[in-house]
Amino acid sequence: MYDTTATLMHETGRTYDAYGNEILTYEPREVFAYQRSVYNAEFYRAAQVGLHPSITLILTNKADYDGETYIVFEGKEYSVIRADWTAQRDSISLILEERINVYTPPTTTETVTTETVTTETTTEGGNE
C-alpha cells in the first residue's frame, strides 16, 4: 500500500541574495506515502477560493508530518493546502497543489557582474 516515498521539505532558514530576493533553505526528509486522487466535491470547494488541489498523499505515520508546506513527489513540487487526520489513527492525509513557475535558487554561489560597453557609430560623406 505505501509503496512510494515523498520528500517533505522542512524550512530551516531564510537568506537574501544581492538583489534583496528572499531565498528559503530546506532540509529534505523522505517519508513513506501513497497517492490518491482529490474528490470532486473537495476540488470544486477549493476552486471557489482560488485553490487547485492536484493530489492527496497519505503518509504512513502522522508523526512524520511537522507542518511542512512544501513537498516533492514524483519529481513535481507541491504546496500543502490542508492536512487531515485520517480514520486510521497513525496516518495523515495531505491535500496538495502543484507549484508552477517557482523560482528555485541555484545550488552554487554565483557572482553576477555587469559590464557596460559603449560603441560609436560614424558615417562618412553625410549621405548614404
Backbone hydrogen bonds, N-H to C=O, Kabsch-Sander energy under -0.5 kcal/mol:
donor,donor_aa,acceptor,acceptor_aa,energy
3,D,1,M,-1.4
4,T,33,A,-1.3
6,A,31,V,-2.4
7,T,72,V,-3.0
8,L,6,A,-0.7
8,L,29,R,-2.9
9,M,70,Y,-2.4
10,H,8,L,-0.8
10,H,27,E,-2.2
11,E,9,M,-0.6
12,T,25,T,-3.0
13,G,25,T,-1.2
15,T,23,I,-2.8
17,D,21,N,-2.1
20,G,17,D,-1.8
23,I,15,T,-3.5
25,T,13,G,-2.7
27,E,10,H,-2.6
29,R,8,L,-1.7
31,V,6,A,-2.4
33,A,4,T,-2.5
34,Y,58,I,-1.6
36,R,56,T,-2.6
43,F,39,Y,-2.4
44,Y,40,N,-2.5
45,R,41,A,-2.2
46,A,42,E,-2.3
47,A,43,F,-2.1
48,Q,44,Y,-1.3
49,V,45,R,-0.5
49,V,46,A,-1.3
50,G,47,A,-1.4
51,L,46,A,-2.5
54,S,96,L,-3.6
55,I,96,L,-1.2
56,T,36,R,-2.4
57,L,94,L,-2.7
58,I,34,Y,-2.8
59,L,57,L,-0.6
59,L,92,I,-2.9
60,T,32,F,-1.7
62,K,90,D,-2.8
64,D,61,N,-2.1
65,Y,62,K,-1.0
66,D,64,D,-0.5
70,Y,9,M,-0.5
71,I,78,Y,-2.6
72,V,7,T,-2.6
73,F,71,I,-0.5
73,F,76,K,-2.5
76,K,73,F,-1.8
78,Y,71,I,-3.0
79,S,97,E,-3.0
80,V,69,T,-1.6
81,I,79,S,-0.6
81,I,95,I,-3.1
82,R,95,I,-1.3
84,D,93,S,-3.4
86,T,91,S,-1.2
91,S,88,Q,-1.1
92,I,59,L,-1.4
93,S,84,D,-3.6
94,L,57,L,-3.4
95,I,82,R,-2.9
95,I,93,S,-0.5
96,L,55,I,-3.0
96,L,94,L,-0.6
97,E,79,S,-2.6
99,R,77,E,-3.0
100,I,98,E,-0.5
112,V,110,E,-0.6
113,T,111,T,-0.6
117,V,115,E,-0.5
122,T,120,E,-0.5
127,N,125,G,-1.0
